[in-house]
Amino acid sequence: MRRSPLALLPLLIAAALPLHAQTAPPQDRPYPGKLQLEVDASDIARRVLHARQRIPVQAGPLTLLFPQWIQGNHSPTGPIDKLAGLRIRGNGQALAWTRDPLDVYAFKLDVPQGVGELDVEFDMLTPTAGNQGRVVMTADTLNVQWNQVALYPAGYYARGIQVAPSLKLPAGWQAGTALELESRQGDVLRYREVPLNTLLDSPVFAGRHYKQIDLAPGAKIPVRLNLVADAAKYLDAKPEQLKPHRELVTQAIKLFGSQPYDRYEFLLSLSGQMSGIGLEHHRSSENGVDVDYFTGWDGTAATGRDLLAHEYVHAWNGKFRRPAGLVAGNFNQPLRDSLLWVYEGQTQYWGYVLAARSGLWKPQFARDTLALVAARYAEDRPGLGWRAIQDTTLDPVIAMRRPKAYPSYQLSEDYYSGGQLIWLAVDAKLRALSGDKRSLDDFARVFFHGADGDYEVKPYEFEDVVAALNGVVAFDWAGFLRERLDARAAPIDGLAASGWKLAFADTPTETGKLVESDRKLTDLTYSLGLTLSNDNTVGAVRWDGPAFDAGIAPGSNLMAINGYAANGERLKDAVTAAKDGKPIELIVRNGDVVRTLRIDYRGGLRYPRLERIEGTPDRLSKIFAPK
């Protein structure tokens, strides 16, 4: 295509400018000197973290980096927009810095002769409301992620940069972390010096109300549950509630056969103020749930009890064994997410399995939850007609977990649950090929096995996964996996191979009821093709479903149903009545437009559940059974 002279203007201007100096790639060498990092987290009223660093330097050009690619987020999500007040001094004098226009995470400066150390200060303005991002500071709880409060010199691997960190807490607070405490003076905690990559992989949960529980009493390698809560009463965990948490540790170690960490700290917030989270680290995990995790044990809290299991599995799958594309020299090199269907998909699978094996979930609860996953792929993923599960491994970069209007059509990180179903199919196939003598447990024990206490990363590629599966049972595993990863179809064949089938009934399972209650909505995904929140806002709308075809969009407000004020129960009654031919007439408001719509749907209420396939081996029950 021929270009006009005007189109060439930007190229001419660029040619006249000095060549951009790219940030030096990291090298595997030790950084000369030790960084001091002091973080003041006591300003909870304004929700500001104050960071001060002392960085040994030499005269000449220097680039300081703010961490961009965050492990576990699988994307360039470092909150650079919340950094403010950056000041850099040498020998007490202010030094000028400039931000790299092509890399906004890089700060460039020239260190003058005679300056051997920089004094760096900045503030991290954490969100004061949920619409600004994840809330990490409240009047009673605190989550410090070190990647938000540290700059580091470019040109070095993170493991070659030593850091001595300290943290000032609000008065009287206690903290949990995988870092080793060297000393505490008042409310200032000084931690033992660690490499930068270990520091950024060792977050802190702290709180006014704090409790630590030993989950492996007497064990050589400690595993502990660190709780922070909005109020002391939420920390009251009964012995029968702690038992499955201890069993989770036991079952995980039996599954993988080793402990590739020198200690493990579950960090768990029970809060309605601090935002929830589930983020893996090698020797700890950040977990955030509502206040009723223990006090509502038999209620809606059960729906999220696979969280700790999922994040714990990551100590083996994702941290110790990690896809080669997710191993980088520092935190500003791009990551390659193509194997997230192993990293996250198999972890999702084991999270369900260990929740069942440990007793965090009862077997029926685990089956019912799996039914919800299977139904999503059987009937609520029309997006698989144009996009494969493999392609969704790019979602962390494409969407960065921003909300989507039609996730059933766009798809949204389906390598998690879609990957989970693929690994169910693998497990069932291993069992079938071996006459039920071998299983995915055997793969896990070999592939994720390491030396106790050793947490050096061991990368892998697709071929390594295939080879390990062939070591369990010889088969065309490459073809088996690629067929399911690249196909434009739902990967639900593992369900039947496990002895169960997806069915629908006009009433939800008890688990389904809890999920609806927890999410505060009426779920009509498999009938009208929509969900309705308790305030009558339409949530998800299934692409090409009855509600979609009638012109209903997510975010609309349902005002009336068949002439009566709208609510969830009335909508379900209308769906039931429509089986006899009575149309469903709705008044819907979308913005300032109010319309009357008719939905011609006669299929009645439909809720997923699993049913046994008679005459077939019940492999699913064996998968969920404790070892």
C-alpha positions as CSV (number, residue, x, y, z in Angstrom):
1,M,0.0,0.0,0.0
2,R,1.4,3.4,-1.0
3,R,1.8,5.9,1.9
4,S,1.0,9.6,1.6
5,P,3.7,12.2,2.6
6,L,1.6,13.0,5.7
7,A,1.7,9.4,6.8
8,L,5.5,9.5,6.6
9,L,5.7,12.5,9.0
10,P,5.9,10.4,12.2
11,L,8.7,8.4,10.8
12,L,10.7,11.5,9.8
13,I,10.2,12.9,13.3
14,A,11.3,9.7,14.9
15,A,14.4,9.5,12.7
16,A,15.4,13.0,13.9
17,L,15.2,12.1,17.6
18,P,17.9,10.4,19.6
19,L,17.8,6.6,19.5
20,H,15.8,5.3,22.5
21,A,18.1,3.6,25.0
22,Q,16.4,0.3,25.9
23,T,16.5,-0.9,29.5
24,A,19.4,-3.3,29.9
25,P,18.3,-7.0,30.0
26,P,19.0,-8.7,33.3
27,Q,22.1,-10.8,33.8
28,D,22.6,-13.6,36.3
29,R,25.2,-11.9,38.5
30,P,25.2,-10.6,42.1
31,Y,24.4,-7.0,42.7
32,P,27.2,-5.2,44.5
33,G,25.9,-4.3,47.9
34,K,22.7,-4.9,49.8
35,L,19.4,-2.9,49.5
36,Q,17.7,-1.6,52.6
37,L,13.9,-1.4,52.4
38,E,11.8,0.2,55.1
39,V,8.0,0.2,54.7
40,D,5.7,2.2,57.0
41,A,2.3,0.6,56.9
42,S,0.9,2.4,59.9
43,D,-1.1,5.1,58.0
44,I,-4.3,3.1,57.8
45,A,-6.5,6.1,58.1
46,R,-5.3,7.4,54.7
47,R,-4.4,3.9,53.4
48,V,-0.9,4.9,52.3
49,L,2.2,2.8,52.4
50,H,5.4,4.8,52.8
51,A,8.5,3.2,51.3
52,R,12.1,4.2,51.8
53,Q,15.1,2.5,50.2
54,R,18.8,2.8,50.5
55,I,20.4,1.4,47.3
56,P,24.2,1.1,47.0
57,V,25.3,2.5,43.6
58,Q,28.2,3.5,41.4
59,A,28.6,6.7,39.4
60,G,27.0,6.7,36.0
61,P,23.6,5.9,34.3
62,L,21.2,3.9,36.4
63,T,17.7,2.5,35.7
64,L,15.4,1.7,38.6
65,L,12.5,-0.6,37.9
66,F,9.1,-0.9,39.5
67,P,7.9,-4.5,39.3
68,Q,5.6,-4.9,36.3
69,W,5.0,-8.6,35.6
70,I,3.5,-10.1,38.7
71,Q,3.8,-13.9,39.2
72,G,0.5,-15.4,39.9
73,N,-1.3,-12.6,38.0
74,H,0.4,-13.9,34.8
75,S,0.2,-10.3,33.5
76,P,1.9,-6.8,33.6
77,T,-0.3,-5.6,36.4
78,G,2.2,-3.9,38.8
79,P,0.2,-0.9,40.1
80,I,2.5,1.8,38.8
81,D,-0.4,4.2,38.6
82,K,-0.6,4.2,42.4
83,L,3.1,5.2,43.0
84,A,3.5,8.9,44.0
85,G,6.0,11.2,45.5
86,L,9.1,9.6,44.1
87,R,12.2,11.4,45.5
88,I,15.8,10.3,44.9
89,R,18.7,11.7,46.8
90,G,22.5,11.2,46.8
91,N,24.6,12.6,49.6
92,G,21.5,14.5,50.7
93,Q,21.1,16.2,47.4
94,A,18.0,15.7,45.2
95,L,18.8,13.9,41.9
96,A,16.8,14.4,38.8
97,W,15.1,11.3,37.3
98,T,13.1,10.8,34.1
99,R,10.5,8.1,33.3
100,D,11.3,6.1,30.2
101,P,8.6,7.1,27.7
102,L,8.5,3.6,26.2
103,D,8.6,1.8,29.5
104,V,6.7,3.6,32.2
105,Y,7.9,1.2,34.8
106,A,11.6,2.4,34.3
107,F,13.0,5.4,36.1
108,K,16.3,6.7,34.7
109,L,19.0,8.9,36.3
110,D,22.7,9.6,36.3
111,V,24.5,9.0,39.6
112,P,27.1,11.7,40.2
113,Q,30.7,11.0,41.1
114,G,31.1,10.6,44.8
115,V,27.7,9.2,45.4
116,G,27.8,5.6,46.7
117,E,24.2,5.2,47.9
118,L,20.8,6.5,46.9
119,D,18.1,7.4,49.3
120,V,14.8,6.6,47.6
121,E,11.4,7.5,48.9
122,F,7.9,7.1,47.5
123,D,4.3,6.5,48.6
124,M,2.0,3.7,47.4
125,L,-1.5,5.2,47.4
126,T,-3.5,2.0,48.0
127,P,-7.2,2.0,47.0
128,T,-9.6,3.8,49.3
129,A,-12.6,2.2,47.6
130,G,-13.2,-0.9,45.5
131,N,-13.6,1.0,42.2
132,Q,-9.9,2.0,42.5
133,G,-8.7,-1.6,42.7
134,R,-8.2,-4.2,45.4
135,V,-8.5,-2.7,49.0
136,V,-5.5,-3.8,51.0
137,M,-5.6,-1.5,54.0
138,T,-8.5,-1.2,56.5
139,A,-9.0,-0.1,60.1
140,D,-8.3,-3.7,61.2
141,T,-6.5,-5.6,58.4
142,L,-3.5,-5.1,56.2
143,N,-2.0,-6.9,53.2
144,V,1.5,-5.8,52.2
145,Q,2.7,-7.0,48.8
146,W,6.4,-6.1,48.5
147,N,6.2,-5.6,44.7
148,Q,4.2,-2.5,45.4
149,V,6.8,-0.9,47.7
150,A,10.2,-1.6,46.1
151,L,12.2,-0.3,43.2
152,Y,15.2,-2.3,42.1
153,P,18.2,-1.8,39.7
154,A,17.9,-3.0,36.1
155,G,20.5,-5.3,34.6
156,Y,20.5,-8.0,37.3
157,Y,18.5,-11.1,38.0
158,A,16.2,-10.6,40.9
159,R,17.8,-13.5,42.7
160,G,21.1,-11.7,42.6
161,I,19.8,-8.6,44.5
162,Q,19.9,-8.9,48.3
163,V,17.4,-7.0,50.3
164,A,17.1,-6.4,54.1
165,P,13.4,-5.5,54.6
166,S,11.6,-4.0,57.6
167,L,7.9,-3.2,58.2
168,K,6.3,-0.8,60.6
169,L,2.8,-1.9,61.7
170,P,0.0,0.0,63.3
171,A,0.3,-0.1,67.1
172,G,-0.1,-3.5,68.6
173,W,-0.8,-5.4,65.4
174,Q,0.5,-8.8,64.6
175,A,1.7,-10.2,61.3
176,G,2.1,-13.4,59.3
177,T,4.5,-14.0,56.5
178,A,7.0,-16.6,55.1
179,L,9.8,-14.2,55.9
180,E,11.9,-15.0,58.9
181,L,11.6,-12.4,61.7
182,E,15.1,-11.2,62.8
183,S,13.9,-8.8,65.5
184,R,10.9,-6.7,66.6
185,Q,11.3,-3.3,68.3
186,G,7.9,-1.9,69.2
187,D,5.8,-2.1,66.0
188,V,8.8,-2.3,63.7
189,L,9.5,-5.8,62.3
190,R,12.9,-6.5,60.8
191,Y,13.2,-9.5,58.6
192,R,16.2,-11.5,57.6
193,E,17.9,-10.5,54.4
194,V,16.6,-12.4,51.3
195,P,17.0,-12.2,47.6
196,L,14.6,-9.8,45.8
197,N,12.7,-12.7,44.2
198,T,12.1,-14.3,47.6
199,L,11.0,-11.0,49.1
200,L,8.5,-10.3,46.4
201,D,7.2,-13.9,46.8
202,S,6.6,-13.4,50.6
203,P,3.7,-11.0,51.3
204,V,2.5,-10.0,54.7
205,F,-1.0,-10.2,56.2
206,A,-1.3,-8.2,59.4
207,G,-4.2,-7.2,61.7
208,R,-5.5,-5.9,64.9
209,H,-7.1,-9.3,65.4
210,Y,-4.6,-12.0,64.5
211,K,-4.3,-15.7,65.3
212,Q,-1.8,-18.3,64.1
213,I,-2.7,-22.0,64.1
214,D,-0.3,-24.9,63.6
215,L,-1.6,-27.3,60.9
216,A,1.2,-29.8,61.2
217,P,2.0,-30.2,64.9
218,G,5.4,-31.8,65.5
219,A,6.3,-31.8,61.8
220,K,9.9,-31.1,60.7
221,I,8.6,-28.6,58.1
222,P,6.1,-26.2,59.7
223,V,2.7,-25.4,58.0
224,R,0.7,-22.7,59.7
225,L,-2.6,-20.9,59.2
226,N,-2.4,-17.2,59.9
227,L,-5.7,-15.5,60.4
228,V,-6.6,-11.8,60.4
229,A,-10.2,-10.6,60.8
230,D,-12.5,-7.6,61.0
231,A,-13.3,-8.6,64.6
232,A,-11.9,-11.1,67.1
233,K,-15.0,-13.2,67.1
234,Y,-14.4,-14.4,63.5
235,L,-11.2,-16.0,64.6
236,D,-13.0,-18.6,66.7
237,A,-12.3,-21.9,64.8
238,K,-13.7,-25.0,66.3
239,P,-11.6,-28.2,66.4
240,E,-13.9,-30.0,64.0
241,Q,-13.3,-27.1,61.5
242,L,-9.6,-27.2,61.9
243,K,-9.4,-30.9,61.4
244,P,-10.0,-30.8,57.6
245,H,-7.4,-28.0,57.3
246,R,-4.9,-30.3,58.9
247,E,-6.0,-33.1,56.7
248,L,-5.5,-30.9,53.7
249,V,-1.8,-30.7,54.5
250,T,-1.7,-34.5,55.1
251,Q,-3.5,-35.3,51.8
252,A,-1.4,-32.9,49.7
253,I,1.8,-34.4,51.0
254,K,0.5,-37.9,50.3
255,L,-0.4,-36.8,46.8
256,F,2.9,-35.1,45.9
257,G,5.2,-37.1,48.1
258,S,7.4,-34.2,49.1
259,Q,7.4,-30.6,50.4
260,P,9.4,-28.2,48.2
261,Y,9.4,-25.5,50.8
262,D,11.1,-24.9,54.1
263,R,7.9,-23.6,55.7
264,Y,4.4,-22.8,54.5
265,E,2.2,-20.0,55.7
266,F,-1.4,-19.8,54.8
267,L,-2.4,-16.1,55.0
268,L,-6.1,-15.9,55.4
269,S,-8.2,-12.7,55.9
270,L,-11.8,-13.0,57.2
271,S,-13.0,-9.6,56.2
272,G,-15.9,-7.7,54.6
273,Q,-13.6,-4.7,54.3
274,M,-10.3,-5.9,52.8
275,S,-10.9,-7.3,49.3
276,G,-10.8,-11.0,48.7
277,I,-7.8,-12.6,47.0
278,G,-6.4,-16.0,46.0
279,L,-2.7,-15.6,45.1
280,E,-0.1,-18.3,45.2
281,H,3.5,-18.0,46.5
282,H,6.1,-20.7,47.0
283,R,6.1,-20.7,50.8
284,S,2.8,-19.0,51.5
285,S,-0.4,-17.9,49.9
286,E,-2.7,-14.9,50.1
287,N,-6.3,-15.9,50.7
288,G,-9.2,-13.6,51.3
289,V,-12.8,-14.7,52.2
290,D,-15.8,-13.2,54.0
291,V,-16.0,-12.9,57.7
292,D,-18.2,-16.0,58.1
293,Y,-15.6,-18.6,56.9
294,F,-15.8,-20.3,60.4
295,T,-19.0,-18.8,61.8
296,G,-21.0,-19.8,58.8
297,W,-19.3,-23.1,58.3
298,D,-22.4,-25.0,57.3
299,G,-23.8,-22.2,55.1
300,T,-22.5,-20.2,52.1
301,A,-18.9,-20.3,53.4
302,A,-18.6,-23.8,52.2
303,T,-18.7,-22.7,48.5
304,G,-15.2,-21.2,48.8
305,R,-13.5,-23.8,50.8
306,D,-11.5,-25.1,47.9
307,L,-9.5,-21.8,47.9
308,L,-6.8,-22.9,50.4
309,A,-6.5,-26.2,48.6
310,H,-6.0,-24.5,45.2
311,E,-3.4,-22.1,46.4
312,Y,-1.6,-24.8,48.5
313,V,-1.3,-27.0,45.4
314,H,0.6,-24.1,43.7
315,A,3.5,-24.7,46.0
316,W,4.1,-27.7,43.8
317,N,2.4,-26.8,40.6
318,G,3.3,-23.3,39.5
319,K,6.0,-22.4,42.0
320,F,8.4,-25.4,42.3
321,R,7.5,-26.8,38.9
322,R,6.8,-23.9,36.7
323,P,6.3,-23.5,32.9
324,A,9.5,-22.3,31.4
325,G,7.7,-19.3,29.9
326,L,6.9,-18.1,33.4
327,V,10.5,-18.1,34.5
328,A,12.1,-14.7,34.1
329,G,15.3,-13.1,35.3
330,N,13.4,-10.2,36.9
331,F,9.9,-8.8,37.3
332,N,9.9,-6.6,34.2
333,Q,10.5,-9.3,31.6
334,P,7.4,-10.5,29.7
335,L,6.0,-13.9,30.7
336,R,4.7,-16.6,28.3
337,D,1.4,-18.0,29.5
338,S,0.9,-20.8,27.0
339,L,1.0,-23.6,29.7
340,L,-1.4,-22.1,32.1
341,W,-3.8,-25.0,31.4
342,V,-1.2,-27.0,33.4
343,Y,-0.3,-24.4,35.9
344,E,-3.8,-23.3,36.7
345,G,-6.0,-26.0,35.1
346,Q,-4.4,-28.9,36.9
347,T,-4.3,-26.9,40.1
348,Q,-8.0,-26.2,39.7
349,Y,-8.5,-30.0,39.4
350,W,-6.4,-30.9,42.4
351,G,-8.0,-28.0,44.4
352,Y,-11.4,-29.8,44.0
353,V,-9.9,-33.2,44.7
354,L,-8.1,-32.2,47.8
355,A,-11.1,-30.2,49.1
356,A,-13.0,-33.5,48.9
357,R,-10.2,-35.8,50.2
358,S,-9.5,-33.5,53.2
359,G,-13.1,-33.2,54.2
360,L,-13.3,-29.4,53.5
361,W,-16.0,-30.6,51.1
362,K,-18.3,-33.5,51.5
363,P,-18.3,-35.9,48.5
364,Q,-21.8,-34.8,47.4
365,F,-20.8,-31.2,47.6
366,A,-17.8,-31.9,45.5
367,R,-19.9,-33.7,42.9
368,D,-22.5,-30.9,42.8
369,T,-19.8,-28.3,42.4
370,L,-18.2,-30.3,39.5
371,A,-21.7,-30.4,37.9
372,L,-21.8,-26.6,37.9
373,V,-18.5,-26.6,36.0
374,A,-19.5,-29.3,33.6
375,A,-22.8,-27.5,32.8
376,R,-21.0,-24.3,32.1
377,Y,-19.0,-26.1,29.3
378,A,-21.9,-28.2,28.1
379,E,-24.4,-25.3,27.6
380,D,-22.9,-21.9,28.7
381,R,-19.8,-21.6,26.5
382,P,-20.9,-20.8,22.9
383,G,-17.6,-18.9,22.7
384,L,-15.9,-22.2,22.2
385,G,-17.3,-22.1,18.7
386,W,-14.8,-19.5,17.7
387,R,-12.1,-19.7,20.4
388,A,-10.1,-22.6,21.8
389,I,-9.2,-23.1,25.5
390,Q,-5.5,-22.8,24.5
391,D,-6.1,-19.3,23.3
392,T,-7.6,-18.2,26.6
393,T,-4.1,-18.6,28.2
394,L,-3.5,-15.2,26.7
395,D,-6.4,-13.6,28.6
396,P,-4.3,-12.4,31.5
397,V,-2.5,-10.1,29.0
398,I,-5.5,-9.5,26.7
399,A,-8.1,-8.6,29.4
400,M,-6.1,-8.3,32.6
401,R,-9.2,-9.6,34.4
402,R,-11.3,-6.6,33.4
403,P,-15.0,-7.3,33.4
404,K,-16.5,-8.6,30.2
405,A,-20.0,-8.0,28.8
406,Y,-20.6,-11.6,27.5
407,P,-18.0,-14.0,29.0
408,S,-20.0,-17.0,27.7
409,Y,-19.2,-15.8,24.2
410,Q,-15.9,-13.9,24.7
411,L,-14.6,-16.6,27.1
412,S,-12.6,-15.6,30.2
413,E,-9.5,-17.5,31.3
414,D,-11.1,-20.8,30.5
415,Y,-7.8,-22.5,31.0
416,Y,-8.9,-22.7,34.7
417,S,-12.1,-24.7,34.6
418,G,-11.8,-25.9,31.0
419,G,-8.3,-27.1,32.0
420,Q,-9.8,-28.8,35.0
421,L,-12.1,-30.8,32.9
422,I,-9.3,-31.8,30.5
423,W,-7.3,-33.1,33.5
424,L,-10.4,-35.1,34.7
425,A,-10.4,-36.7,31.2
426,V,-6.6,-37.4,31.5
427,D,-7.1,-39.0,35.0
428,A,-10.0,-41.1,33.8
429,K,-8.0,-42.2,30.7
430,L,-5.0,-43.2,32.8
431,R,-7.3,-45.3,35.0
432,A,-9.0,-46.9,32.1
433,L,-5.7,-47.7,30.2
434,S,-4.2,-49.3,33.3
435,G,-7.2,-51.3,34.5
436,D,-7.6,-48.7,37.3
437,K,-4.1,-49.4,38.7
438,R,-2.6,-46.1,37.7
439,S,-4.0,-42.5,37.8
440,L,-3.1,-38.8,37.7
441,D,-1.9,-39.3,41.3
442,D,1.0,-41.2,39.9
443,F,1.8,-38.4,37.5
444,A,1.7,-35.9,40.3
445,R,4.0,-37.9,42.6
446,V,6.6,-38.1,39.8
447,F,6.2,-34.7,38.0
448,F,5.9,-32.5,41.1
449,H,8.2,-34.4,43.4
450,G,11.2,-32.6,44.8
451,A,13.5,-32.6,47.8
452,D,11.9,-31.5,51.1
453,G,12.8,-28.0,52.0
454,D,14.2,-27.2,48.5
455,Y,12.3,-24.5,46.7
456,E,14.5,-23.9,43.7
457,V,12.3,-23.6,40.6
458,K,12.3,-26.5,38.1
459,P,10.9,-25.4,34.8
460,Y,9.1,-27.5,32.3
461,E,7.7,-27.5,28.7
462,F,4.8,-29.3,27.0
463,E,7.1,-32.2,26.1
464,D,8.0,-32.7,29.7
465,V,4.3,-33.1,30.6
466,V,3.8,-35.6,27.8
467,A,6.9,-37.6,28.8
468,A,5.8,-37.8,32.4
469,L,2.3,-39.0,31.4
470,N,3.9,-41.6,29.2
471,G,6.0,-42.7,32.2
472,V,2.7,-43.6,33.9
473,V,0.9,-45.2,31.0
474,A,2.2,-45.2,27.4
475,F,-0.3,-43.4,25.1
476,D,-0.6,-40.6,22.5
477,W,-0.8,-38.0,25.2
478,A,0.3,-35.2,23.0
479,G,-2.5,-35.8,20.6
480,F,-5.0,-36.4,23.5
481,L,-4.1,-33.0,25.1
482,R,-3.9,-31.0,21.9
483,E,-7.2,-32.3,20.6
484,R,-8.9,-30.9,23.7
485,L,-6.9,-27.7,24.0
486,D,-7.2,-26.7,20.3
487,A,-10.7,-28.0,19.6
488,R,-13.7,-25.7,19.3
489,A,-15.7,-28.0,21.6
490,A,-16.5,-28.5,25.3
491,P,-14.0,-30.9,27.0
492,I,-16.5,-32.8,29.1
493,D,-15.8,-36.3,28.0
494,G,-13.9,-37.1,31.2
495,L,-17.2,-37.0,33.1
496,A,-18.7,-40.1,31.4
497,A,-15.2,-41.8,31.5
498,S,-15.4,-41.3,35.3
499,G,-18.8,-43.0,35.5
500,W,-21.1,-40.0,35.7
501,K,-23.2,-37.9,33.4
502,L,-24.6,-34.3,33.5
503,A,-28.3,-34.1,34.1
504,F,-30.8,-31.3,34.8
505,A,-33.7,-31.0,37.2
506,D,-36.3,-28.4,38.0
507,T,-34.8,-27.7,41.4
508,P,-31.2,-26.8,42.3
509,T,-29.0,-29.1,44.4
510,E,-28.3,-28.0,48.0
511,T,-24.9,-26.9,46.8
512,G,-26.5,-24.9,44.0
513,K,-28.8,-23.1,46.5
514,L,-25.8,-22.2,48.6
515,V,-24.0,-20.8,45.5
516,E,-27.0,-18.7,44.6
517,S,-27.3,-17.4,48.2
518,D,-23.5,-16.7,48.3
519,R,-23.6,-14.7,45.1
520,K,-26.9,-13.0,46.0
521,L,-28.7,-13.9,42.8
522,T,-31.2,-16.1,41.1
523,D,-29.5,-18.3,38.5
524,L,-31.5,-19.1,35.4
525,T,-28.5,-19.7,33.2
526,Y,-29.8,-23.0,31.9
527,S,-33.4,-21.9,31.3
528,L,-33.8,-18.2,30.4
529,G,-30.1,-17.8,30.0
530,L,-29.5,-15.1,32.6
531,T,-28.8,-14.4,36.2
532,L,-30.7,-11.8,38.3
533,S,-29.2,-10.2,41.3
534,N,-31.3,-9.5,44.4
535,D,-31.7,-5.9,43.4
536,N,-33.2,-7.0,40.0
537,T,-30.2,-6.2,38.0
538,V,-29.5,-8.6,35.1
539,G,-26.1,-10.1,35.5
540,A,-24.7,-12.6,33.0
541,V,-26.7,-13.2,29.8
542,R,-25.9,-16.3,27.8
543,W,-25.0,-15.5,24.2
544,D,-27.8,-16.7,21.9
545,G,-30.0,-17.8,24.9
546,P,-33.7,-17.0,25.2
547,A,-33.1,-13.7,27.2
548,F,-30.4,-12.7,24.7
549,D,-32.7,-13.4,21.7
550,A,-35.4,-11.3,23.4
551,G,-33.0,-8.3,23.5
552,I,-32.0,-8.3,27.2
553,A,-28.5,-7.1,27.9
554,P,-26.3,-7.4,31.0
555,G,-26.8,-4.5,33.4
556,S,-30.5,-4.0,32.5
557,N,-33.0,-3.7,35.3
558,L,-36.0,-6.0,35.5
559,M,-39.0,-4.0,36.6
560,A,-42.0,-6.2,36.2
561,I,-42.9,-9.8,35.3
562,N,-46.3,-10.6,33.8
563,G,-47.7,-7.4,35.3
564,Y,-46.3,-7.8,38.8
565,A,-43.2,-6.2,40.4
566,A,-40.1,-8.2,39.6
567,N,-38.1,-10.4,42.0
568,G,-36.2,-13.7,41.6
569,E,-39.0,-16.0,42.9
570,R,-41.6,-14.4,40.6
571,L,-39.3,-14.9,37.6
572,K,-38.9,-18.6,38.5
573,D,-42.6,-18.9,38.9
574,A,-43.1,-17.4,35.4
575,V,-40.6,-19.8,33.9
576,T,-42.5,-22.7,35.4
577,A,-45.9,-21.4,34.3
578,A,-44.5,-20.9,30.7
579,K,-44.3,-24.7,30.4
580,D,-48.0,-24.7,29.9
581,G,-47.8,-22.1,27.1
582,K,-48.2,-18.9,29.1
583,P,-45.7,-16.3,27.7
584,I,-43.2,-14.6,29.9
585,E,-43.8,-10.8,29.6
586,L,-41.2,-8.6,31.1
587,I,-40.8,-4.9,31.5
588,V,-37.0,-4.1,31.3
589,R,-35.2,-0.9,31.7
590,N,-31.8,-0.3,30.1
591,G,-30.5,3.1,30.8
592,D,-33.4,5.5,30.0
593,V,-35.1,3.1,27.7
594,V,-38.0,1.0,29.1
595,R,-39.4,-1.8,27.0
596,T,-41.9,-4.6,27.2
597,L,-40.4,-7.9,26.0
598,R,-41.7,-11.4,25.5
599,I,-39.7,-14.5,25.9
600,D,-41.0,-17.6,24.2
601,Y,-39.4,-20.3,26.4
602,R,-41.2,-23.5,27.3
603,G,-38.4,-25.6,28.8
604,G,-39.1,-24.9,32.5
605,L,-36.5,-24.5,35.2
606,R,-33.2,-26.4,34.7
607,Y,-30.4,-26.9,37.3
608,P,-27.4,-29.1,36.8
609,R,-26.5,-32.2,38.8
610,L,-24.5,-35.4,38.2
611,E,-26.0,-38.8,37.9
612,R,-24.3,-42.2,37.8
613,I,-24.1,-44.1,34.6
614,E,-25.1,-47.6,35.6
615,G,-22.8,-50.4,34.7
616,T,-19.7,-48.3,34.5
617,P,-16.8,-47.9,36.9
618,D,-17.3,-45.1,39.4
619,R,-13.9,-43.6,39.0
620,L,-15.0,-40.1,40.3
621,S,-15.7,-41.4,43.8
622,K,-12.3,-43.0,43.9
623,I,-10.7,-39.7,42.7
624,F,-12.4,-37.9,45.6
625,A,-11.7,-40.5,48.2
626,P,-8.9,-39.7,50.7
627,K,-5.6,-41.5,50.3
